[in-house]
Amino acid sequence: MTGGVRAQTTRGREFWTGFMVNPYTPADPIKLTLFITSSVNANGTVSIPRSGWQTTFSVGANSVVKVDLPTNDALAIFSDGPEPKGVHIVASDTIDVYALNYVRRSLDASLVFSNEALGTDYLVASYPGLILPGGNLPSEFMIIATQDGTDVEITPASPTYGGHLPGTPYTITINSGYVYQVQSDSDLTGSRVRSLNGKPFALISGCAGGQVPVGTPYTDHLYEQQYPISSWGTEFIAIPLASRSGDTYRILAASDGTSVTLDSGATFTLNAGQFRELLMTTATEITSSAPITVAQFSNGANFDHVGLADPFMLMLTPTDRRRRTITIDAIALNTTYRHFVNIATPTAGVGRIRLDGGSIASFFTPLPSNPLFSVASIPLNPGDHTLASALGFTAYVYGFGDLEAYGYSTGTENPPPCLSPFPIALGPTGFCQGDSVAFDAGGGFLAYSWSNGDSTRLTSTRVSGDYYVTTTDSNGCVQRSPSLITTVFALPQPAITVQGSLVLCPCDSVILTAAPAPNYLWSNGERTQSIVVRGAGTFSVGDSNAFGCSAVSAPVTVITNEQRASVAVGSGEAAPGERIAIPLYLRQGGSLADCGIRDFVATIRFNRTILNPMQITGASVVSDVTNGGDRVVTIRGTRGGDTLAVMEFGVTLGNSIATPVALDSFRWDGCNRLPTDTVGGAVALRGLCTDGGTRLVSALGDLTLKRNAPDPFSSATAIDYETVEGGRTRLYLVDAVGRRALTLVDADISPGRYRVDLDGSSLGAGIYWYVLETPTARLSRPMHIVR
């Protein structure tokens, strides 16, 4: 079923990991934590060997112990350079390890792989970082060496901060206990990272802060350890995240011509290093002709506007690497969190899977595309929990807070010795004449032999019969399935009668009635014997008999005499202090007169610093609100002629020389199916005395802090900034852990543009932030000092 190395498991006795850049401030400090679990009593050490830091731990069977790490020793800062910040975990017995990189509203967690699961050849699954005026949050990945003298070849997919070009390999040598972080303002997905001398290493990827999908607020840290290519698979089950309306996925291939199929029937082909990004809303089986890796991303909170949500990243586990037992932790970050675990397991094992010793069978539903597997999303209380099943499972733990989220995989384990066939009918086995039913023997087998002669995973039939399958799995187990029996039923004869005219005005209707039958299903989704049709369309009805067999009637077509209407807002010009009347008028009436359509509701938007509503003739105000610099007025009226309403405004000197008078929305009340085009207007100011151009009054102002140049630098650089408000102004530097390193400006200054020269020769190499504070605003940007 997969093309990976089946003997590998992510649990073990020795681990190496690290932590990538996750920007933080003194007000929101960073916290780096390991979560260590085990099915047996174990103890051991956690150390950062190159800094000398070390602590011990002791974990009881089926419990979790947390270890906090010193930020300065464990958090990587640089791009394209080794840092002595590898974290080493050694245990007396088999354990599982998870890592959390936490800043308030910017966090993620990851499974940590044992040394046994590490490899020598990786393709990076990452995500674009966020480009910000005050400093970018890059796409990034990190190498953690486990042995001295590890020679690694890196072929980045995008230009790196260290100046390496996409598609151009370069080689580094890194020793045990060191990490090497690579960052880019572009997406690093598809980067190739491989050992040249056969020494395995760990690889973590994600981004300092990203929006998922790109451009969807809000931003969060993405952090996930990557499987080596040797551990990729060809079959995965993607489970929707609870409380969300859809998730983003990236599918990455290692070989040219890799064919990928979704259970929806969609198929696409990827070459080595290529990926496809998808949005999926339902549980989905993903299969491929050659090994792939699949990343699942929680979307930003604004994607579906749920109260508790934010991005995080998961690497999906191939279905043949199922765990049989694991202790997990629903991380108790604060009281607003909701925690869940997503689980996929063989359907035959649903009744045998246990959470904290209790049955959770009622949560599971069969996977529609492969009923051999079932899936569930189960709420969790904060704290420790134990999952166990003899047939194994893939599972993912995650939680949502206020613009916060985390998620991690529970890892992989060796497969059970045999996989038994349990074919499922993908539809009723009693079906109607002309229909068919398909059978799915399930994935994970090397060979299939159906009783009807088919030798594929899926087979189908249109006739009654007895069907079973004999399978051979990758361990050589040959087993025959139970039988599935099919039966065929006859069809009904539906028809439609019409009450009224089939030519309608927008507000008219016609009644369509089906011949008597036990059940009805109209083409518009209604299920009553008669339906009322108020618009154009073609309608048919499907009647069902006692066996559930249905047939569709001859279609009936309804047409309308609708013509498009057009409504516009007038334009004009006036001097400040004058009054101006702007009409809302009918440009084209369509079928309004023929069909008696009169009442309307319109929403008008304009610059509130220029226009002040005085009086509206022909309509009444329903709503009058401000929205930023605009004012939005909703009016309701009745058509008496071509002029629907007249809006009278007082004209004032504002922050522009003109304003659109936008017709944000318009509908005919009570008969809003008439298509209506809208055209906005505008009001321009005349008789103005401008100040060297068109600038009048700035109601909001502007504060600008430019990127220092040059950057990176070794001794000297310059910072340009502009402020539009007078008063106490400060410009200063802070280092990577938030300590103030240098004050450049601290004085009362007037509005204007300024340049400050910075001598950084006394500062150490690294990333610093320069911060501009005025009486009402604060901006910051990063700078890089190199030696």
N, C-alpha and C positions, 0 to 999 in steps of 0.2 A: 504493500500500500504506500510506502514511502521509500525515498531513495537515500535515506540517512544511514548512520551507523547505529544499529539497533541496540548495541550493548551500552551506550552512554546514558548516564543519569546525572541530573543536576544536583543531587544530594551527595554528600561526601564528608571527608574529614579535613580537607585543606582547601582554602579559597583565597583568591586575590580580587580586590575590587578598588574602586576609586570614585571620586565625585567631581562632576564637571561644573563649569561656571553657571551659577544661578544668582543673578545680581541681587544685592541686598544693600540696606542702609542701616545706620545706627538705630533708626526708629523701627526697622523691621529686620532684626538680626537673623542670620542663617543658623540652622540646626541640622547636623548630620548624625543619623542614627542607624544602627544595625539592629535587626530583629532576628534572633537565633531561636530555632525551634528544633524539636527532636521527638522521635517516637520512643526513645530510651533516655535514661539519665546520662548526661554527658557534661564534661567540663573542658575548659581550654583557655586559649589566650587570643586577644585581639591586639594587634600591634601595628605601628607605622614604623617599620624597621629603620628607615633612613633618617628619621627624626629622633629615634630613641624612645618614643612614647609607647606604652604598653599597659594593658589591664587584663584581668582574668574574668571568666564568667563560669557560671554553673547553671545548667538548665535541666529541669525535671522532665520526665516522660510526658508527652502530649501537652506541653506548656511552651511559653514564649518568654525569653529574657531580652531586655533592651540594653544596648550599649551605645552611649553617646560619645562622639569623637570630637577631638579638638579641631575647630574650624581652620585655624592657621596651618596646622600640620596636614590636614586631609583634603582641603578644597583646592583644586587646580585653578590657576589664574591665567597662565600664558597660553598662547597659541604657537604651535610649531616649535616647541622646545621641551626638553625633559624636565620633570619636577620630581623631587623625592617624596611623593605623596601617596604611594601605593599602600593599601590597607590589607593586612595579612591576617587570616583567621585559621587557627589550627585547633582541632577538637580531639578528644579522647575516643569518640565514637561518631557514628554517622549523624549529621545534622543537616538542616536547611537554613539558608540565610537570605534575608531580604534587606534592602537598603532604602532609606528615606532621605531625600535632599529637600529640606523644608525652609521656605521663607513665607511669611504670611502672604497669601494669595499668589504664590509662585512655588509649586512643589510637585514632586512626583516620586514614585517608588519603583523599585526594580527587584526582580529575582536576581540573586547572585549565584553564578554557576560554580560548582566544584571544579578543582583542577582536572578531574577526570573528564569533564564535559567541554573543556577548552579545545581549540583547534589552532591550525596554522594558516588558514585561508578564509577570509571574510569578504562579503559585500555589505556595505553599510546601508541600513534602512534608517533614514533620518527624517527631518522636516525643516522647511524654511523658517528662519528666525524672523523677528519683527524689526523692521527698519524704522527708527525713531529719530526725531530731530535732536533729542538730548542724548543719543547714544544707541547703537544697534544692539539687538539681542541675537547673536549669531546662531546659525546652524552649526552643530559640533559633534565630534566623536572623540573617544579617548582610548588609547592603547595602555594596558597595564601589563608590564613584563613580569614573568614568573621565574626567569632564569637569567643569569648574567650573560652578556654577549649575544642578546637576541637581535638578529639582523632582520629588519622589517622594511619591506617595499610598500610605499604608499602611492596610489594613483588617484588623486582627488577628482571628484566630479565637477568641482567648481573652484574658482580662484581662492586660495587660502590667505589668511591674515599674514602668514609668513612669506607670501610672494610666490607660492608654487602654483603653476598653471594647470587648468583642467586637462586630464588625459595624459599628463606628463609624469611618469614615475619618478620618485626620488627615494633614497634609502637612508634609514637611520639605524643606529645601534643603541640599544637601550638595555640597562641592567635591571636585575631583580629589584623590586621595590620602587621603581621609577614609573611615572606615568608620562604620556605624551599626548597632549590635547591638540586637536586640529579644529580651527574655526573658520567660518566663511559667512559673508553677507548673503550668499546664495545657497541653494539647497545642495547638501553633500550626499544625498541619496544616490546610490550607485557607485560610490568610491570603493576601490579595491584595496584591501590591506592584507598582506600575506608575509609569512615568515620565510626568509631565504635559506635558513639553516636548520629548519625542522623543529625549532623550539616553540612550543605553544604559548599563547598569550590570551588575555581577556580583552574584549572590545565592548565599549558602552557607547551609545549614540543617542541623539535627540536634538534639542536646541535649548539655548539659554532661556528663551521665551518665545512662544509661537502662538499664532491664532489659527484655529482649526474649524472649518476650512479657512484657507488664507483670506484675510480681510474680515473675518467674523469675530467681533469682540466676544470674550475677553482673552487676555494673554495668560499663558501658564508655562512653567518649566516642563520640558519633556525629557525623560531619562529612562533608558531601558537597555539591559545587556543584550547583545546580539549572539544568535547561534552561529557557529562556524558553518560553512557551506556543507561540510560532511554530515551535519545533523539536520539539514533541511528536509522537508517532506513533500509528498504529492497529494495529501488529503488533509483538509482542515475543516473545522466547524466554527463558523462565526456566529456569535450569540449577541443580539442587541443589548445594549446597556439599559438597565432599568431606569424608568422615569424619563428617558430621552426619546425623541421622535426619529432618530437616525444617527448612524455612526459613520465616520470616514475610515476607509481602509486603503492600505498600499500593498500591492502584490509585486514582489521583486523576483526576477529570474536570474539563474546562474548560467544557463546554456542558451545558445541561439536556437530559435525555432520552438521554444517552449509553448505548448498550447495549454491555455487555462480555461476551465469551464466552471461556470456558476450554476447552481441548481435551477436558476430561472431559465436556463438554456443559452444564456449569453456565453460566447466563446471569443477569445482573442489570443493573439500570439505575441510573445515577448522574446527579445534577444538578450544575451548576457548583459547584465547591468541595467537593463531597462525595467521600468515599473509602471503600473497602472493604478491611478487613484480613483476610488469608487465611493459612492454613498449608498449604504444599504440599510434597510429598515426592518428586515425580518431575519430570522435565523436562516443561515445559508451554508450549504456545503460547497467547498471550493476544492476542485481537483485539477491536476496538471499532468502533462506527459513527461515532465522532468522535474527535479526538485525545485521548490520555490520557498520563499519565506513570506509571511503575512503579518503586517502590523495593523493593529486596530487603534483608532484614536477617538477619544471622547471629544465631541465638538464644543466650541465656545458657548458660553451661557446665552448669548444673543441668537444662537442658531434656532432654538425653539423657545427661548424666553422662559425657561423654568427657573424657579427660585434658587435652587442649589445646584450648581454645575460649573464646570470649567474643563479645559483640555487636560488629558493625560495620554500616555502611550502604553500599549501592550504588544508583546510579540506572541502570536498564537502558537499553540503546541500541536504538532501533528497528531492525528487521532490514534496512531499506533504507539505513541509514547505515553500512554495513560499512567497516572499515579494510582496507587492502590490505597495509600494512606498519607495524610499530611496534616500537620497542625498549622493553622493560619492565624493572622492577627488582623481584626478590624481596627485599624489604628485610631485610637481615641485622641483626636487632635483638639476638638472643642465640641460643645453641646449641640451645635447646629448640624452636625454631620448626619448623613444617612449612608449606611454601609450595606453592601450586597456582595454575593458570590454568584457568578455565572458558572454553570456546570453542564458538560456534555458527557453522556455515559451510554454504553450499549443498552438498548431498550430492555433486553433480557435481564439487565442488572438493576433496573429502576427500583424494584422491590427490595433490593439488598443493600442499597447505598444508605449510609448513616451519617448524620450530622450531630456531633456530640452525643452519639449513642442512639438517637431517635430517628425514626423513618421520616423521609422527606419526599416519598413517592408522589404525593398529591401535587407537588409543584411542577412535575415534569409533563411535557407534551412531546409526542414523536416529531422528529424532524421531517417535514413534508417530503423533501426530496430523497431522504434515506431513512425510512422508519426503523431501520436497525438501530438508530441512535435516537436518544431523547435529550431534550435540553430544558434548563430551568434557570430562572433568576430568583434568588432567595434573599430576603432582607436578613441582615445580621445585627445583633447588638454589639456595641464596642467590646473589644477584648479578644481572648483566645477561643478558638474553635477547632474541632478535629473532624476531618472528613475521612471516610473509609468505605471501600467497596472492593469485593473480590474480583470483579470484572474491570475495575479501573475507571478513571475519569480524567478529563481535562478540566481545569478550573481556573478562575480568574477573580481575584478579590479587588474591590474598588469602593471608593466612598466619595460623596459630594458634599461640599460645604458652601459657605457664602463666597462665591467667586474663587473656590478652591476645589481641587479634586486630586485623587491619587489612584493608581491601579498597579497591580503586579500579577504575573503568572505564578501558578504554584509549581511549575517545573515539569520535568520529564522523569520517566522510570522505564525499566525494561518491560517489554510487553508480556502478557500472559502466554503460556505455552501453546494454546490452541484457540482458534476463533471459530465458533459454531455458526452455521448459516441459520438465519431466522427470516425467511423472505416475508415481505409485506406487500399486500395489494395496495397500489397507489390509487385507490378509488373503490367503489362498491364492487363486491364479487357477484352480486345480483344486479344486472344492468340491462338497459333497453336495446331493442333491435337497432343495429347500425352503430352502436357504441362499442367501446372496447375497454379493457382494464389492463393496466401494466403491473408487472411484478418486479420488485427490486430485491435482489439477493443480498445487498449490502456490499460495502467495500472491504478491502483488506485481504482478498483472496487472489491466488495466482491463476486459478482456473475455475470455470463454471461449466456445469453440464445440466441443462434443464430437461425435463421429461418430454418436452416438445421438440428437442433437438437443438435449441439455441445454446450458444457457448459464450454468451455475454452476461454482464451483470444484470441487465434489464431484459425482460421479454414481455410480450403482450399477447392478448387473444381477443377474438370477437365471438367466440362460440363457447358453449358449455363444456366443462372438462375438469380433470384432476391434474394439478400442476405441482411439481416439487423440483428442487435443485440439489445437485451434489457438488460440493466445493472442495478445493485443495488450497490450503493456506501456505504461507511462506515457511512454516515449520514442518510441512509435509503432512499435516492432518487432513484426512479425507472423511467428510461427514455428509449425510443426507438430511435434508430439512423436512419438517412436517409438510403435509399437503395443503393446497389452497383449492377450493371447489368453486366453480362459476356457474351461473344460471342466467338465461336470456328471457326478457319480457317484451310484449307487443306495445305499440305506440297509440296514443289518442288522436282525435281529429279536431283541432281547434278552428274557430271562425270568429269574425268581428262584425257587429252591426253598428251603424252610425246614426246618432240623434243630433241633427243640426247641420249647419253648413261647414264644409271643409275649407272655406276661405274666410279668414279671421282678421278683424281689427286687433290691435295689440291688447285691448281689454276684453275681447270676446272670448268665447269658449265653445267647444263641441264635446259631446259625450260619446265615448267609444265603449261598447259592451261586448264582452266575450261570451261565447256559448257556455252553458252550464258545465262545470267540471269540478272535481274535488279540490284542485289547486290552480292558481293563476300566477303567471310571472310575465309582466309587460316588459317591453324593451327599454322603458325608462325606469325600471326597477320596482314599480308598484305591484302589489299582490292582491288587489281587489278585483271583483268581476267587472266593474265599470271604472273608467278613469275620466277625469275632466282635463281636456287639453286646451291650453291658452296660448300656444305659440306654434310656430312652424316646426315640422319634423315628420319623420316616417315612423310609424308605430306598428308593432306586431305583438301578439300575445302567445305565450307558451303555456299550454294546459298540461296538467299532470294527472295520471290515473292512480289507482290504488297502489300500484307497484312503484310509483315515483317516476314513471316514464313520461317524458314530455315531448311535445312537438310544437312547432311554431307556425302560426297562421300566415296567410297571405298578408302583405303589408298594406297599411292605409296611410296616405300622405296628406298632411294638413299644410296649407300655405297661408301666408299673410300678405296684406297689402301695405306693409310697413315701408315707409320711405324715411331716410335719415333726416333728422332735424339738426340745426346748427344754432348755437347760442354763443354770443360774444359780449365782451366788456369793452366799452368805449375807451378812447384815449384823449389826452389834452395836455395843455401846459398852463401854468399860472405862476405868479410871483409869490414869494412868502408873504403871508398876511391876507391873501385873497381867498375866495371860496371858489370851488370848482364842482360842477355836476358831471358825474360819469354814469352813462346809461348801461343797464344790462338788457340786451335786446335780442330778438329772434332774427337770425340771418336767413334761415330756411325753415319752413314750418313742417315739412314732411307730411305725415298723415294726421297731424294734430287736430285739424278742423273736422275731418271726416270721422274721427274716432272719439271726439269729445274730451281730449286730454287737456287739462287746464292747470292744475296745481303743480308747483315746483318747489324745490329746496336747492339753494346754491351756497357755496362756501367761497369767500373772496379773501385773498391774502395780499398785503401791501406793507411797505416800510413804515413802521409806526413813528419814525422820527420826522417823516415828511408829511403824511396825511393823518388828519384827525376827523373821524366820522361825525357829521353834524346832524344829518337828517336822511332818512330813506323813504322814498315815495313809492307806493305800489307793493310794498313788502314789509314784513315785520322781522325784527331781530330775534333769532333763536339762541344764538351764542355769540359772545364777543370775548376773545381771549388773546393774550400775547404769547408769542413763541420766539424767544431770542430777540432779534431785532425786528421781527415782523408782528403784525396784528392780523388776526384771523377772525372774520365776521361771517356767521352763518345766518342766512335770511330765508324766509318762507313767504310765498306769494301766490297769486292766481293770475293766469294769463288773461289780459283783456284786449290786447293788441300786440303789435310787434315789439313795443317797448314793455319789458316785463317789470322793470324797476329803475328808479333813478337814485343814485347815491351821491349826496352832497358832502364834500369834505372841506375842512379848513386846511390851508396849505402853510407849512412851517419850514424854517431852515433846519435841515437835518444833516445826516452824515453822508449824503450823496446828492448828485444833481438831478437824479431821476429815480423813479421806483416803478417796477412792474406792478400792475394791478391784476394779479393772477386769478383765474377762475379754477380753484383747486378741485372742485367737484360740482356736479350738477345732475339732478335727477328729476324726472316727472313723478310727483308723489302719487301713489296709488296705481300708477301704470308705468313703472320705470323700465319696462322692457323695450320701449322705443329707443333705437340707437340715436344718440345725440352727440355731435361733435362740439367741442368747446374751444374758444379762442380768447386769450387774455388781452388786456390793454396795458397802457402805461401813462404815467403823469410825469412831465418834465418841469423843472423849475426854470424860470426865466428871470432876467434882471439881476444876476448874481455877480458879486465881486469875489472872485476866487483868489487863492493865495498861491500864485505861481503855478497854477494847474487847475485841477478839478477838486482838490481836497477841501472840504468845508469843515465839518465838526467830526472828530473821532470819538464816538461814544465808548469805545472799548479800549483803544490804545493797542500798542504792540511792543513786545519785549523780545529781543533777539540775542541769542548767544551762538556764535558761529564756532565751527570746528577749528581747533588750534592748528597752526601750520608753522613748521612741518610736523607731521605725526605719522609714525613714531619719530622720536628725536633723542639725542644723547645729552645735550647741554642746554640749548636755547630754542625757544619757540615763541609764538605770539598768539594772543587771544583777542578777537574783536567782538564787541558787543554794543547794543543800542538799547536805550531806555527812553520811554516817553513820559516818565514821571520823575519829579524831583524828590529828594529826600535821602535818607540813610541807605547807602548801597554798599554791599559787600561782595567781593570776589575772592574765593579761597579754594585750596586743594584738600581733598581727603584721600587716604590710601585705600587699599582693597578691603580692609576690615573696618572702614568708617572713621579712622582717626584723622583729625585735622593735621595736615602736613605743612601748610604754608598759607599765609594770608597775603593777598596781592592788593586788594582795595578794601578800605573800611572808612568811608567818608560820606558827607552830604554832597551830592552832585546834582547838576541840572540835567534836564533831558538832552539827549544828544548821542553821538556815536563816539566810541572810545576804543583805543588799542592799548593792551598791556603786554609788555615784554617779560617773559619768564626765564629766569636762570635756574635750570634744574640740575646743575652739576653737583649740588650737595645732596640730592635725593637718590635713593636706591632705585634700581631697575624694577619695572613692574607696571601694573595698571593703576592709574589714579583717576579721580573724578574732579573736575573743576566745576564749582557751584556759584551761580550768580543769584543774589537775593536783593530784591527791591522792597519798598514798603508793602507791596501787595502781591508780589509774585516771586517764583523761584524756578530756575532752570538749571540743568546739569548736563555735562557731557564727559565721556571718558577720554583719557590721553594715555599714551604708551611711552615709557622711558626705557631705552635699551642701552646696553653697555657693550 
